[in-house]
Amino acid sequence: MRKTLLVLGILLVVGLGVFLLSYLREPREEGVLALSGNVEVTEYDMGFKFSGRVEKLFTDESLKVTKGDPLAALDSAELESQVSQARAYVKEAEVRLKELKAGSRPQEIEQARANLRFVKAELEKVRKDFERAERLFRQDARFPSLTLQRACTTPVSHSKRVHRNS
């Protein structure tokens, strides 16, 4: 029994010595727990700056990657389409700008002048119609039915209609 206690005491002292030696030998940071083993990552989130269909994967599960390594590539067909469409818009805008800088064709200028003359004539006609209606109203303000009768018999332009809300 004495031998057993002596062996247990020696084992305890040797175990305590090994523990203290390994504990004092490695520098430790406070609050850090050092363990050995394997870490398995089964899910991770990643994203692209643009949406699209993944065309190619450059890595696979369990392969080592470092920061900055490409992981996947997107199909660039949609972006290339958007770029060509934007180039077409730029060309169209350049053509319009060139036309504006060159000036209008004589036919377009004459058409614009004719439109201006027509609008001025319509404005003058409407102004005269308004003055006539105002004059009639002032003259016959005492007799509203007479004013309404004259307004109804007054010729109206084919493009204008008189509406009376009752």
C-alpha positions in Angstrom: 0.0 0.0 0.0 2.9 2.3 0.7 4.4 1.5 -2.6 1.1 2.4 -4.3 0.9 5.8 -2.6 4.5 6.5 -3.5 3.9 5.7 -7.2 0.8 7.8 -7.2 2.6 10.7 -5.6 5.5 10.5 -8.1 3.0 10.4 -11.0 1.2 13.4 -9.6 4.4 15.4 -9.2 5.6 14.4 -12.7 2.1 15.3 -14.2 2.1 18.6 -12.4 5.6 19.4 -13.6 4.7 18.6 -17.3 1.6 20.8 -17.0 3.5 23.7 -15.5 6.4 23.4 -18.0 4.0 23.4 -21.0 1.9 26.3 -19.5 4.9 28.5 -18.8 6.7 27.6 -22.0 4.1 29.1 -24.5 3.5 32.9 -24.2 -0.3 33.4 -23.8 -2.4 36.5 -24.4 -5.1 37.3 -21.9 -8.5 36.1 -23.0 -7.2 33.9 -25.8 -7.9 30.2 -25.8 -5.6 28.1 -27.9 -7.0 24.8 -29.1 -6.0 22.3 -31.8 -8.4 20.7 -34.2 -10.1 21.2 -37.6 -12.4 24.0 -38.4 -15.0 23.2 -41.1 -16.8 26.0 -42.9 -19.9 24.8 -44.6 -21.6 28.0 -45.6 -20.4 31.5 -46.5 -21.9 34.6 -48.1 -20.4 36.4 -51.0 -21.7 38.9 -53.5 -20.9 40.8 -56.7 -21.3 44.5 -57.4 -23.6 43.6 -60.3 -26.3 41.0 -60.7 -26.0 38.3 -63.2 -25.6 34.6 -64.0 -22.4 32.9 -62.7 -20.4 31.7 -65.7 -17.4 30.1 -64.1 -16.2 29.0 -60.6 -12.4 29.4 -60.0 -12.3 27.4 -56.8 -14.0 24.4 -55.2 -14.9 23.2 -51.8 -11.9 22.4 -49.5 -9.5 24.3 -51.7 -7.4 27.0 -50.0 -8.0 30.6 -51.1 -6.4 33.8 -50.1 -7.7 37.4 -50.0 -8.0 38.8 -53.4 -8.3 35.5 -55.3 -11.1 35.4 -57.8 -13.8 32.9 -56.8 -16.3 33.2 -59.6 -17.0 35.1 -62.8 -20.3 36.5 -64.1 -21.7 36.1 -67.6 -20.8 39.5 -69.2 -23.3 39.3 -72.1 -25.9 41.4 -70.4 -23.3 44.1 -69.4 -21.9 44.1 -73.0 -25.5 44.6 -74.3 -26.0 47.5 -72.0 -22.7 49.0 -73.1 -23.5 48.7 -76.8 -27.0 50.3 -76.1 -25.4 53.2 -74.3 -22.9 53.7 -77.2 -25.9 53.8 -79.6 -27.6 56.4 -77.5 -24.3 58.5 -77.5 -24.1 58.2 -81.3 -27.8 59.3 -81.7 -27.2 62.3 -79.4 -24.1 63.2 -81.4 -26.1 63.1 -84.7 -28.8 65.3 -83.2 -26.2 67.7 -81.9 -24.6 67.9 -85.3 -28.0 68.6 -86.9 -28.7 71.4 -84.4 -25.3 73.0 -84.9 -25.8 72.8 -88.7 -29.2 74.6 -88.4 -32.6 73.7 -89.7 -33.3 73.1 -93.4 -35.1 75.9 -95.3 -38.3 73.8 -95.5 -38.4 73.4 -91.8 -37.8 77.1 -91.2 -40.7 78.0 -93.7 -43.0 75.4 -92.0 -42.2 77.0 -88.6 -42.9 80.5 -90.0 -46.2 79.3 -91.5 -47.2 77.8 -88.1 -46.3 81.0 -86.4 -48.5 83.0 -88.8 -51.4 80.7 -88.2 -51.1 80.8 -84.4 -50.9 84.6 -84.5 -54.0 84.8 -86.7 -55.9 82.4 -84.4 -54.8 84.6 -81.4 -56.0 87.7 -83.0 -59.4 86.1 -83.9 -59.8 84.8 -80.4 -58.9 88.2 -78.9 -61.5 89.9 -81.2 -64.1 87.3 -80.2 -63.4 88.0 -76.6 -63.6 91.8 -77.0 -67.0 91.4 -78.9 -68.4 89.1 -76.2 -67.3 91.4 -73.5 -68.8 94.4 -75.3 -72.1 92.5 -75.8 -72.1 91.5 -72.1 -71.7 95.1 -70.9 -74.4 96.4 -73.3 -76.9 93.8 -72.3 -76.0 93.2 -68.7 -79.6 94.2 -67.8 -81.0 91.6 -70.2 -79.1 88.3 -69.6 -81.5 86.3 -71.9 -80.7 88.7 -74.8 -77.0 88.3 -74.2 -77.3 84.5 -74.2 -79.3 84.7 -77.4 -76.6 86.8 -79.1 -73.9 84.6 -77.9 -75.6 81.5 -79.3 -76.1 83.1 -82.7 -72.5 84.4 -82.9 -70.4 82.5 -85.4 -67.8 80.3 -83.7 -64.6 79.0 -85.3 -64.6 75.4 -86.5 -62.0 74.5 -84.0 -63.7 76.2 -81.0 -66.9 75.0 -79.2 -69.0 76.9 -76.7 -70.0 74.9 -73.7 -72.5 76.2 -71.1 -72.6 74.5 -67.7 -76.0 74.8 -66.1 
